[in-house]
Amino acid sequence: MNSRSVLFSLCAASAIALTGCDWGSSGDNNWNDSYAWANFTGTYRFTKAIIASAASDSESGSEESSSVATITAHGAANTAMTSTTQAGGTLSPVGTGGITPGSVKIKVLTSTIVDDGSGNLTLNGGNIGTIKYDSGVWSFTTSGIKGSAKGTAVSITWDYTTSSGASTKNDKSGSTQTTIPLSYLNVVQRGNKLTMTGDSGIVYSGQLTGASMGSEGYVAAQTVYLSFSVSSASGGKITGSLSGNWSGAGDKSYGTMSNRQIHGTLSNGTTFVGTAADVTISVPTVSVSE
């Protein structure tokens, strides 16, 4: 297997400058698994939703028209118990269609509270609180969470609907402009090959174009940077970088990639930042567990 090294300067959305790095380029479309152990597979949720645009040709020169679709987006928030037994707050955003019934999950220590689709928050099958799907207001009271105390961390995820979905405009010249919302990317990395799927199901395919890491590979603890370029069938393109803090795997067995981030730039110039959960990676077999 061949890989070539080049000097590369990475400018992501955070304007991080890398110099003097050993870059192994995979830009020639050949398979390369030299850095497959630095696996960034996962779902990266953006700090702020963005809009992507992709232009494609149309055979007919139709008059201008447009359509708007309803899509499902994802929300996440962190808060804390207000007492040993109580917590509450307001989820935001809830979109234009409100929170999706049955989608709310609240984690407190090892316990998971869910909504039953009818506005009730339940724990172990019992109702302990309520969630208002239109406003996002929620609260619960329970004594069934062992070890809970005032200030205990509470993490919440939910889905919501919005009508700011994909819209298409056909102009008289026969050009079609599609507007696509993005609030997350589901990234799958196999060797140097990448696929990224967004909210509306648009798939971007491509590969890694460079890597910055220590000379000892996966053995030593380090910060890893991988640059990439992916494109969709409709002509959209994303370039950027994936980064994370590698714990090292001196025993050549397992390691953890934490603080995983994606920094990207769309072909229309829009930039974004997303984060994903930490993963445990088995090297060199590259088995990823979130």
Disulfide bonds with the S-S distance in Angstrom:
none
